[in-house]
Amino acid sequence: MKKIITLEIGNSSWWKNRKYRREAASEIRKLRKKNKKVKLLKKYQLDSSNTVIYGDYEIS
């Protein structure tokens, strides 16, 4: 069964970018420890003043 999750993976601010990347990496690491395959499908940013970068991941 394939499942898609969305994680916050970055930001334009350097210290927020570091925070979001660290949180996303730990979440992906937890999934991979459970012997799940994790694949990045796409990265995107919303069309607003929000500076967060999102990533859609496929888990199988």
Secondary structure as UniProt FT lines:
FT   STRAND          3..11
FT   HELIX           14..33
FT   TURN            34..35
FT   STRAND          38..45
FT   STRAND          52..59
//
